[in-house]
Amino acid sequence: MEVMIVVVIIGILAALAYPNLEKYLKRARQTEAKTNLSAIYTAQKIYFTLHQSYAEDINELDLSLAQGALHIHYTGSIDKHLQSSSRRKY
């Protein structure tokens, strides 16, 4: 009987903690994505300075992303009209 009560209490605590864990993991993924996107942005600026155009493939950049980014796929494209101005703010 006592073991059942302990199991029920642990179940209740786990049910209460799960939403907070989800929020924490979501914030951590968002922070990692922002950090990686900032690194890509900086690498693109450096690439543009050296080559007068933006890299079309992320592998052309001298870039190392956070460890977890190896399993995350970022997709995007650069419009050709944006390449004409290096002063444009995004």
N, C-alpha and C positions, 0 to 999 in steps of 0.2 A: 504494500500500500504506500509506504513512504517513497519507494522508488518511483511509483507512478506520479506522485505529487511533484517530485523533483523533475521528472521528464516533462510534465505539464508546465511547470515554471520555466524551464529552459526553453520550451517551445514558445511560450508567450514572450519571453525576452528576445528570442531570435526574430519573432514576427515584428516586434517593435523596432529592432535594430536594422532590419533589412532595408527599409526606405532610406534611412540615413546613409547606409553603405552605398546604395544606388546613387544618391546625390553626390557623395564624396567621389565615387569613381567617375561620374560624369564631369565634375569640376576638374579632376586630374587629367582626363582625356582632353578637355577643352584647353587647359593650360599647356599641355604638351603640343597640341595642334598649333596654338598661337606661337609658341616658341619655335616650332619647325617652320611655320610660314614666315616668321620674322627672319630666320636664317636664310630661307630661300630668297626672300626679298633682298636682303643684303648681298647675297651671292650674285643675284641678277644685276644689281647695281654695279658691282665690281666687274662682272662680265661685260656689261655695256660699256664701261669706261675703257676696257681693254680692246673690245672688238667692234664698238660702235653699233651693236645690235644686241638684242636679247637672245639668250639661249632658247632653242626650241625644245630641247630635251634636258631634263634635270640631270642626266648623267654627264652633260657637258660642263656642269658647274663643279668647282672645287668645294665640295660640301659634305659635311658629316652631320647627320641628324641624330636626334635622341635615340637611345637604344630601342625603345618600343616602336619607333617609326618604321622599323623594318617590316612590320606586319600590317601597316596601315597604308592605304593607297590614297594619295592626294592627286586629284585630277584638276586640270584647268587649261586655259589657253591664253595666248597673248594676241590681241587683235593687232593686225599689221599697222593700222593707223596710230596706235599708241607708241610704236617704235620710233616714230619720227621726232618725238619730243622727249628729251631726258628730264625736263623740268616739270613734267606733269605729275601732280600728286594724286594718288589713288585712294 
